[in-house]
Amino acid sequence: MGKIKLALCSAGELYGGVEQFMYTLSEYLTKDSEIDLTVIVLHKGLLYEKLKESKISIELVQERFKYDLTTIFKINKILKTKNINVVHTNGYKATILAGIAAKISGIKLIKTEHGIIEPAKGLRHYKMIFNILIDRVVSRFLLNAIVYVSKEMQNNFKNPKGLKNLVIYNGIKPIIHSANGKTSGFFNIGIIGRITEVKGHIYLLKALKHLAHLSGIKVYILGSGPLEHELKIYCHRNGISDKVHFMGFQKNIYTYLRNLDLLVMPSLNEGLPYTLLEAMYLKVPVVAFAVGGLKEVLKDHHTGILVPSTDVDSLANAIEKLYTNPPLRKWIAQNAFTEVSDNFRADSMAKRYIDVYQKLVTENFTSLQPT
């Protein structure tokens, strides 16, 4: 079998879990002699910049306006020029546009489902429903295979009958451990991600009110989003503004992450976030709501602490337990490091994807089981 000519596609508008997955996977795919990789993005964002800096082959196909259908033909031209034989999409917009472009030329199509689309309100809500419906039509009639990043997602999504599907957990590359710069006398708690309802920032802030008797707690909110102003008002009205620091979006998140005493992930749903894996690798203990991929990766009171979703009292109790018990924090952090080092490596993730690409090209689906 000759080289697999692969197009890895994403919108690339923001820089979240999907974009980090794209960048991480791209780095490993370019090292494989059997893969000829081209990355296609629709926005000139941070993902584009990082891929350019790493000298990874990238094509920018910018929309002239929303729902610009000429984008499909632009992508199709790239696929033909590059003789692509497998297209791998990530995110609903890339799946719709690149998916249709792939099928126009009879190219094998695979997508990775990273998570549930965040809820929206007003006109944006109806646009999101429209996009989801189109994505489902594309998935039903055009996909050759679908990959989920967690078993819960695989079980909850209704796969079209006969569609090849499997779970491949996200993986991370080794992160350099360095001496931390934690401020003496403070207990630094972090929450990382877009400031939206689904990430559950408000539950951490409510828990912080319950922890007023503990001295030295600082909360660092890393990220930006539509609820930022609302959360700042909440902090002011509840007298916790002096304990909460809004840091905005940060490119080099490791600098902040490795200096935390605790990462809190009160998400209402999750796929398999890179932030979780990175914290585990950097030996930062994690408290999380028991949802999605979080409850698949974390073993309660062994590699992290899981609490019932939206339960503020349990969240506060878990934070206090780790605040008052440094040996427990250290033990959990070491267990988490071992777990992620053994089972969530980027090289292993890339090998599994390469195996799927090869099966798509050869139409040897024996190890890809349909629902």
C-alpha positions as CSV (number, residue, x, y, z in Angstrom):
1,M,0.0,0.0,0.0
2,G,1.3,3.5,-0.9
3,K,1.3,6.6,1.2
4,I,-1.9,7.7,2.8
5,K,-2.6,11.2,1.6
6,L,-4.5,12.7,4.5
7,A,-6.4,15.9,4.9
8,L,-7.0,16.8,8.5
9,C,-9.8,19.5,8.7
10,S,-11.1,21.9,11.3
11,A,-12.6,25.4,11.5
12,G,-9.6,26.6,13.7
13,E,-11.5,29.7,14.8
14,L,-10.8,29.4,18.5
15,Y,-8.1,27.4,20.3
16,G,-9.8,24.8,22.5
17,G,-9.8,21.1,22.8
18,V,-10.5,20.4,19.1
19,E,-7.6,22.7,18.0
20,Q,-5.2,21.2,20.5
21,F,-6.1,17.7,19.3
22,M,-5.5,18.9,15.7
23,Y,-2.1,20.3,16.6
24,T,-1.0,17.3,18.7
25,L,-2.1,14.7,16.1
26,S,-0.5,16.7,13.3
27,E,2.8,16.7,15.0
28,Y,2.9,12.9,15.3
29,L,1.4,12.3,11.8
30,T,4.1,14.3,10.1
31,K,6.7,12.0,11.7
32,D,5.2,8.9,10.1
33,S,6.7,8.0,6.7
34,E,3.4,6.4,5.5
35,I,1.4,9.6,6.0
36,D,1.4,12.6,3.6
37,L,-0.4,15.2,5.7
38,T,-2.2,18.4,4.7
39,V,-4.2,20.4,7.3
40,I,-7.1,22.5,6.1
41,V,-8.5,25.3,8.3
42,L,-11.2,27.9,7.8
43,H,-9.8,30.6,10.0
44,K,-6.4,32.2,10.5
45,G,-6.3,31.7,14.2
46,L,-3.8,30.4,16.8
47,L,-4.0,26.8,15.3
48,Y,-3.0,28.2,11.9
49,E,-0.1,30.1,13.5
50,K,1.2,27.1,15.5
51,L,1.0,24.8,12.5
52,K,2.9,27.3,10.4
53,E,5.5,27.7,13.1
54,S,6.0,23.9,13.1
55,K,6.3,23.8,9.3
56,I,3.3,21.5,8.9
57,S,1.6,21.7,5.5
58,I,-1.5,23.8,5.9
59,E,-4.1,25.3,3.6
60,L,-6.3,28.2,4.7
61,V,-9.7,28.3,3.1
62,Q,-11.5,31.4,4.4
63,E,-15.2,31.9,4.1
64,R,-16.3,35.2,2.4
65,F,-19.4,35.1,4.5
66,K,-21.4,32.8,6.8
67,Y,-22.6,29.6,4.9
68,D,-20.4,30.4,1.9
69,L,-21.0,27.3,-0.1
70,T,-18.1,28.1,-2.5
71,T,-15.9,27.0,0.4
72,I,-16.9,23.4,-0.5
73,F,-15.5,23.7,-4.0
74,K,-12.3,25.4,-2.8
75,I,-11.7,22.5,-0.4
76,N,-12.5,20.0,-3.1
77,K,-9.9,21.7,-5.4
78,I,-7.3,21.2,-2.7
79,L,-8.3,17.6,-2.2
80,K,-7.9,16.9,-5.9
81,T,-4.6,18.8,-6.2
82,K,-3.1,17.0,-3.3
83,N,-4.5,13.6,-4.4
84,I,-6.1,13.2,-0.9
85,N,-7.5,9.7,-0.3
86,V,-8.7,10.2,3.4
87,V,-10.4,13.2,4.9
88,H,-10.6,13.5,8.7
89,T,-12.9,16.2,10.0
90,N,-13.2,17.8,13.4
91,G,-16.1,20.0,14.4
92,Y,-19.5,20.4,12.8
93,K,-18.5,23.1,10.3
94,A,-15.5,21.2,9.0
95,T,-17.6,18.0,8.8
96,I,-20.3,19.8,6.7
97,L,-18.0,21.6,4.3
98,A,-15.0,19.3,4.0
99,G,-17.3,16.2,4.3
100,I,-19.3,17.3,1.2
101,A,-16.2,18.2,-0.6
102,A,-14.7,14.8,0.1
103,K,-17.7,12.9,-1.1
104,I,-18.0,14.9,-4.3
105,S,-14.7,13.2,-5.3
106,G,-15.4,9.8,-3.6
107,I,-12.8,10.3,-0.9
108,K,-13.0,8.2,2.3
109,L,-14.4,10.3,5.2
110,I,-13.9,10.0,8.9
111,K,-14.7,12.4,11.7
112,T,-13.9,12.6,15.4
113,E,-16.7,13.6,17.7
114,H,-15.2,15.6,20.5
115,G,-18.2,16.6,22.6
116,I,-21.7,17.9,22.8
117,I,-22.2,21.3,21.1
118,E,-22.7,24.0,23.7
119,P,-26.3,25.3,24.2
120,A,-27.1,28.7,22.8
121,K,-29.9,31.2,23.1
122,G,-32.0,33.3,20.7
123,L,-31.1,33.4,17.0
124,R,-27.8,31.6,17.7
125,H,-29.8,28.7,19.1
126,Y,-31.8,28.2,15.9
127,K,-28.6,28.5,13.8
128,M,-27.0,25.9,16.0
129,I,-30.0,23.5,15.5
130,F,-29.7,24.0,11.7
131,N,-26.0,23.2,11.8
132,I,-26.5,20.1,14.0
133,L,-29.2,18.8,11.6
134,I,-26.9,19.3,8.6
135,D,-24.0,17.6,10.5
136,R,-26.2,14.6,11.3
137,V,-27.3,14.3,7.6
138,V,-23.6,14.4,6.6
139,S,-22.7,11.9,9.3
140,R,-25.6,9.5,8.3
141,F,-25.0,9.4,4.6
142,L,-21.4,10.4,3.9
143,L,-19.2,9.1,6.7
144,N,-17.2,5.9,6.4
145,A,-16.2,5.9,10.1
146,I,-16.6,7.9,13.3
147,V,-14.3,8.1,16.3
148,Y,-15.5,9.2,19.8
149,V,-13.1,10.5,22.5
150,S,-15.0,8.7,25.3
151,K,-17.1,5.6,25.7
152,E,-20.0,7.6,27.1
153,M,-20.2,9.7,23.9
154,Q,-20.1,6.5,21.8
155,N,-23.0,5.1,23.9
156,N,-25.1,8.3,23.8
157,F,-24.8,9.2,20.1
158,K,-27.2,7.4,17.8
159,N,-24.9,6.0,15.1
160,P,-26.5,5.2,11.7
161,K,-26.9,1.4,11.3
162,G,-23.7,-0.1,10.0
163,L,-21.5,2.9,10.5
164,K,-18.0,1.9,11.7
165,N,-17.3,3.5,15.0
166,L,-14.8,3.2,17.8
167,V,-13.3,5.1,20.8
168,I,-9.8,6.6,20.7
169,Y,-8.9,8.5,23.8
170,N,-7.1,11.8,23.4
171,G,-3.4,11.7,24.1
172,I,-0.8,14.2,25.1
173,K,2.9,14.6,24.4
174,P,5.3,14.7,27.3
175,I,5.4,18.1,29.1
176,I,8.6,19.3,30.6
177,H,8.4,19.3,34.4
178,S,10.0,22.4,36.0
179,A,10.2,23.8,39.5
180,N,6.9,25.6,40.2
181,G,6.6,29.1,41.4
182,K,3.7,28.7,43.7
183,T,3.2,31.7,46.0
184,S,4.0,30.7,49.6
185,G,1.0,31.0,51.9
186,F,-1.7,30.8,49.1
187,F,-3.7,27.9,47.9
188,N,-4.1,28.4,44.1
189,I,-7.1,27.0,42.5
190,G,-7.6,27.1,38.7
191,I,-10.4,26.7,36.2
192,I,-9.5,26.6,32.5
193,G,-11.7,27.0,29.5
194,R,-14.2,29.2,27.7
195,I,-16.4,31.1,30.1
196,T,-19.7,29.6,29.1
197,E,-22.5,27.9,31.0
198,V,-21.4,24.4,30.1
199,K,-18.0,24.8,31.9
200,G,-19.7,25.5,35.2
201,H,-17.7,28.4,36.5
202,I,-20.6,29.5,38.7
203,Y,-20.5,26.3,40.7
204,L,-16.8,26.9,41.7
205,L,-17.6,30.5,42.7
206,K,-20.6,29.3,44.8
207,A,-18.3,26.7,46.4
208,L,-15.8,29.4,47.2
209,K,-18.4,31.2,49.2
210,H,-18.7,28.1,51.4
211,L,-15.0,28.1,52.0
212,A,-14.7,31.6,53.5
213,H,-13.3,30.0,56.7
214,L,-10.2,28.8,54.8
215,S,-7.4,31.4,54.5
216,G,-5.3,32.0,51.5
217,I,-7.5,30.6,48.7
218,K,-7.0,32.2,45.3
219,V,-9.1,31.3,42.2
220,Y,-7.6,31.9,38.8
221,I,-10.1,31.9,35.9
222,L,-8.1,31.2,32.7
223,G,-10.1,31.9,29.6
224,S,-12.7,34.3,28.2
225,G,-16.2,34.1,27.0
226,P,-19.7,35.5,27.1
227,L,-20.4,35.0,30.8
228,E,-17.3,36.8,32.0
229,H,-19.0,40.0,32.9
230,E,-21.9,38.2,34.7
231,L,-19.4,36.2,36.8
232,K,-17.5,39.4,37.8
233,I,-20.8,40.9,39.0
234,Y,-21.5,37.7,41.0
235,C,-18.0,38.0,42.6
236,H,-18.6,41.6,43.5
237,R,-22.1,41.1,45.0
238,N,-20.9,38.1,47.1
239,G,-17.7,39.7,48.4
240,I,-15.2,37.3,46.8
241,S,-13.7,39.6,44.2
242,D,-10.5,39.8,46.1
243,K,-10.1,36.0,45.9
244,V,-10.9,35.6,42.2
245,H,-8.6,36.7,39.3
246,F,-9.8,36.8,35.7
247,M,-6.8,36.1,33.6
248,G,-8.3,36.0,30.1
249,F,-7.1,33.6,27.4
250,Q,-3.5,32.5,27.7
251,K,-1.5,31.0,24.9
252,N,1.1,29.3,27.2
253,I,-1.3,27.6,29.6
254,Y,1.4,25.3,31.0
255,T,3.0,28.3,32.8
256,Y,-0.2,28.8,34.8
257,L,-1.3,25.2,35.1
258,R,1.9,23.9,36.7
259,N,1.7,26.6,39.4
260,L,-1.7,25.5,40.7
261,D,-2.4,23.6,43.8
262,L,-5.7,22.3,42.4
263,L,-7.6,22.3,39.2
264,V,-11.4,22.3,39.4
265,M,-13.5,21.1,36.4
266,P,-17.2,21.7,37.2
267,S,-18.3,21.1,33.6
268,L,-21.9,20.1,32.9
269,N,-20.7,17.8,30.1
270,E,-17.3,17.0,28.6
271,G,-15.7,14.8,25.9
272,L,-12.1,14.2,27.0
273,P,-10.5,17.6,27.7
274,Y,-6.8,18.1,27.2
275,T,-6.7,20.4,30.2
276,L,-7.5,17.3,32.4
277,L,-4.7,15.2,30.9
278,E,-2.2,18.0,31.1
279,A,-3.0,18.7,34.8
280,M,-2.6,15.0,35.5
281,Y,0.8,14.9,33.8
282,L,2.0,18.0,35.6
283,K,0.9,16.5,38.9
284,V,-1.8,19.0,39.7
285,P,-4.7,17.3,41.5
286,V,-8.1,17.6,40.0
287,V,-11.6,17.9,41.4
288,A,-14.3,17.4,38.8
289,F,-18.0,16.8,38.3
290,A,-18.6,13.1,37.4
291,V,-19.6,13.7,33.8
292,G,-18.5,12.5,30.4
293,G,-14.9,11.7,29.8
294,L,-14.0,13.1,33.2
295,K,-15.6,10.2,35.0
296,E,-14.0,7.7,32.6
297,V,-10.4,9.0,33.2
298,L,-10.5,9.9,36.8
299,K,-10.7,7.2,39.5
300,D,-12.4,8.8,42.5
301,H,-10.0,9.4,45.4
302,H,-7.2,7.7,43.5
303,T,-6.3,9.9,40.4
304,G,-8.7,12.7,41.3
305,I,-11.9,13.5,43.2
306,L,-15.3,13.2,41.5
307,V,-18.4,14.9,42.8
308,P,-22.0,14.8,41.6
309,S,-22.8,17.3,38.9
310,T,-24.0,20.7,40.1
311,D,-23.6,19.7,43.8
312,V,-22.0,22.8,45.3
313,D,-21.7,21.4,48.8
314,S,-19.9,18.3,47.6
315,L,-17.6,20.4,45.5
316,A,-16.7,22.7,48.4
317,N,-16.1,19.6,50.6
318,A,-13.8,18.0,48.1
319,I,-11.8,21.3,47.7
320,E,-11.5,21.6,51.5
321,K,-10.4,17.9,51.8
322,L,-7.5,18.5,49.5
323,Y,-6.7,22.0,51.0
324,T,-6.3,20.4,54.5
325,N,-4.5,17.3,53.4
326,P,-1.2,17.9,51.5
327,P,-0.2,14.2,51.6
328,L,-3.5,13.3,49.9
329,R,-2.9,15.9,47.2
330,K,0.6,14.5,46.5
331,W,-0.6,10.9,46.4
332,I,-3.5,11.7,44.0
333,A,-1.2,13.8,41.8
334,Q,1.4,11.0,41.6
335,N,-1.3,8.4,40.7
336,A,-2.7,10.7,38.1
337,F,0.7,11.2,36.5
338,T,1.2,7.5,36.3
339,E,-2.2,6.9,34.8
340,V,-1.8,9.5,32.0
341,S,1.8,8.6,31.3
342,D,0.8,4.9,30.8
343,N,-2.6,5.3,29.0
344,F,-3.0,8.7,27.4
345,R,0.0,9.3,25.2
346,A,-0.1,11.2,21.9
347,D,2.1,8.6,20.1
348,S,-0.3,5.8,21.0
349,M,-3.3,8.0,19.9
350,A,-1.6,8.8,16.6
351,K,-0.9,5.1,15.9
352,R,-4.5,4.2,16.4
353,Y,-5.7,6.9,14.0
354,I,-3.1,5.7,11.4
355,D,-4.5,2.2,11.8
356,V,-8.0,3.5,11.1
357,Y,-6.8,5.5,8.0
358,Q,-5.2,2.3,6.7
359,K,-8.4,0.3,7.1
360,L,-10.4,3.0,5.4
361,V,-8.1,3.0,2.3
362,T,-7.9,-0.8,2.1
363,E,-11.6,-1.2,3.2
364,N,-10.4,-3.8,5.8
365,F,-12.9,-3.0,8.5
366,T,-12.6,-6.2,10.5
367,S,-11.5,-4.4,13.7
368,L,-14.0,-1.5,13.3
369,Q,-17.2,-2.8,14.7
370,P,-20.6,-1.2,13.6
371,T,-23.2,-0.3,16.2
